[in-house]
Amino acid sequence: MSCLRARKDQIGDGAPCAVLGLTCMDEPGSPFMDIDSPPGPINEQPYVQNAYPPENGKPGTLPKSIVHELLECPVCTNFIYPPIHQCPNGHTLCSNCKSKVHNKCPTCRQELGNIRCLALEKVAVTLDLPCKYHDLGCLDIFPYYSKLKHEAQCTFRPYNCPYAGSECPITGDLQTLLAHLKDDHKVDMHIGSTFNHRYVKANPHEVENATWMLTVFHCFGAYFCLHFEAFQLGKSPVFMAFLRFMGDDNEAKNFSYSLEVGANSRKLIWQGVPRSIRDSHCKVRDSYDGLIIPRSMALSFSGGDMKELKLKVTGRIWKDQ
């Protein structure tokens, strides 16, 4: 059987298929073609030239470093998943980035067209790949398609900034976020498992999506974010306090907390489990998983002429045995 080759004048020396010794097949109109190939079924297995020597008992195994390099998108630097696109000179990129480069190859600026490197796609699905959070400490290796599912839940993936007052784009590990909250958002940091906060606002009628305060507590070797804010619950303005755990959900379940607010022989008490900061601030708030205080009740707790909010919120965090 003759070797199937791609046209060298259109692939170029750096083309993935030239390195792999394989041919790219494509949709109608592709500039790639079979040369000296006898008629036969389209799925007939060609003889592969320049196959590497057997490794670990697997004939023709390619060195991982070369294949991994070919599967790295030059735009986003992530591993490429099918469909794998390439330009006429053989440079590849992922489908997400293809739509961002205005149909121009980011490497050689040639028109991209609709060329797919099917050979590289077939090789790719046979690989085991490291988690993309390897540099952050994850040492696990996964089959090609299992990798994405793992990364969506990897405990080493960065956390989003828990500050709710803006669309903060900062991500990082816990120590990075703690420094960021303190230095950039000027968040108060406290040590201890109990707290007694007073929230004062001159105009309590301004409650539409108004974030009021975030405080960070350090106790039991962990960090917690206490949120207190005002928002509209349907047509009713309410105030809400809730706690989030700076870590993953499986660790958050080891803790409980209580919140209490009241005055004039009346009180409201909430007890629950802190939510992980993996859940967004809005997700926790919109699930009403915390102490909710209707504005009329909050003003009655404030005393006086009921025109100024003066709430004292006390709380405690403990670790379940």
Secondary structure in CASP SS format (residue, H / E / C, confidence):
PFRMAT SS
TARGET T0000
AUTHOR 0000-0000-0000
METHOD secondary structure of the structure
MODEL  1
M C 1.00
S C 1.00
C C 1.00
L C 1.00
R C 1.00
A C 1.00
R C 1.00
K H 1.00
D H 1.00
Q H 1.00
I H 1.00
G C 1.00
D C 1.00
G C 1.00
A C 1.00
P H 1.00
C H 1.00
A H 1.00
V H 1.00
L H 1.00
G C 1.00
L C 1.00
T C 1.00
C C 1.00
M C 1.00
D C 1.00
E C 1.00
P C 1.00
G C 1.00
S C 1.00
P C 1.00
F C 1.00
M C 1.00
D C 1.00
I C 1.00
D C 1.00
S C 1.00
P C 1.00
P C 1.00
G C 1.00
P C 1.00
I C 1.00
N C 1.00
E C 1.00
Q C 1.00
P C 1.00
Y C 1.00
V C 1.00
Q C 1.00
N C 1.00
A C 1.00
Y C 1.00
P C 1.00
P C 1.00
E E 1.00
N C 1.00
G C 1.00
K E 1.00
P C 1.00
G C 1.00
T C 1.00
L C 1.00
P C 1.00
K H 1.00
S H 1.00
I H 1.00
V H 1.00
H H 1.00
E H 1.00
L H 1.00
L C 1.00
E E 1.00
C C 1.00
P C 1.00
V C 1.00
C C 1.00
T C 1.00
N C 1.00
F E 1.00
I C 1.00
Y C 1.00
P C 1.00
P C 1.00
I C 1.00
H E 1.00
Q E 1.00
C C 1.00
P C 1.00
N C 1.00
G C 1.00
H C 1.00
T E 1.00
L E 1.00
C C 1.00
S H 1.00
N H 1.00
C H 1.00
K H 1.00
S C 1.00
K C 1.00
V C 1.00
H C 1.00
N C 1.00
K E 1.00
C C 1.00
P C 1.00
T C 1.00
C C 1.00
R C 1.00
Q C 1.00
E E 1.00
L C 1.00
G C 1.00
N C 1.00
I C 1.00
R E 1.00
C C 1.00
L H 1.00
A H 1.00
L H 1.00
E H 1.00
K H 1.00
V H 1.00
A H 1.00
V C 1.00
T C 1.00
L C 1.00
D E 1.00
L E 1.00
P E 1.00
C C 1.00
K C 1.00
Y C 1.00
H H 1.00
D H 1.00
L H 1.00
G C 1.00
C C 1.00
L C 1.00
D C 1.00
I E 1.00
F E 1.00
P E 1.00
Y C 1.00
Y C 1.00
S H 1.00
K H 1.00
L H 1.00
K H 1.00
H H 1.00
E H 1.00
A H 1.00
Q H 1.00
C C 1.00
T C 1.00
F C 1.00
R C 1.00
P C 1.00
Y E 1.00
N E 1.00
C C 1.00
P C 1.00
Y C 1.00
A C 1.00
G C 1.00
S C 1.00
E C 1.00
C C 1.00
P C 1.00
I C 1.00
T E 1.00
G E 1.00
D C 1.00
L H 1.00
Q H 1.00
T H 1.00
L H 1.00
L H 1.00
A H 1.00
H H 1.00
L H 1.00
K H 1.00
D H 1.00
D C 1.00
H C 1.00
K C 1.00
V C 1.00
D E 1.00
M E 1.00
H E 1.00
I E 1.00
G C 1.00
S C 1.00
T E 1.00
F E 1.00
N E 1.00
H E 1.00
R E 1.00
Y E 1.00
V E 1.00
K E 1.00
A C 1.00
N C 1.00
P C 1.00
H C 1.00
E C 1.00
V C 1.00
E C 1.00
N C 1.00
A E 1.00
T E 1.00
W E 1.00
M E 1.00
L E 1.00
T E 1.00
V E 1.00
F E 1.00
H E 1.00
C E 1.00
F C 1.00
G C 1.00
A E 1.00
Y E 1.00
F E 1.00
C E 1.00
L E 1.00
H E 1.00
F E 1.00
E E 1.00
A E 1.00
F E 1.00
Q E 1.00
L E 1.00
G C 1.00
K C 1.00
S E 1.00
P E 1.00
V E 1.00
F E 1.00
M E 1.00
A E 1.00
F E 1.00
L E 1.00
R E 1.00
F E 1.00
M C 1.00
G C 1.00
D C 1.00
D H 1.00
N H 1.00
E H 1.00
A H 1.00
K C 1.00
N C 1.00
F E 1.00
S E 1.00
Y E 1.00
S E 1.00
L E 1.00
E E 1.00
V E 1.00
G E 1.00
A E 1.00
N C 1.00
S C 1.00
R E 1.00
K E 1.00
L E 1.00
I E 1.00
W E 1.00
Q E 1.00
G E 1.00
V C 1.00
P C 1.00
R E 1.00
S E 1.00
I C 1.00
R C 1.00
D C 1.00
S C 1.00
H H 1.00
C H 1.00
K H 1.00
V H 1.00
R H 1.00
D H 1.00
S C 1.00
Y C 1.00
D C 1.00
G C 1.00
L E 1.00
I E 1.00
I E 1.00
P E 1.00
R H 1.00
S H 1.00
M H 1.00
A H 1.00
L H 1.00
S H 1.00
F H 1.00
S H 1.00
G C 1.00
G C 1.00
D C 1.00
M C 1.00
K C 1.00
E C 1.00
L E 1.00
K E 1.00
L E 1.00
K E 1.00
V E 1.00
T E 1.00
G E 1.00
R E 1.00
I E 1.00
W E 1.00
K E 1.00
D C 1.00
Q C 1.00
END
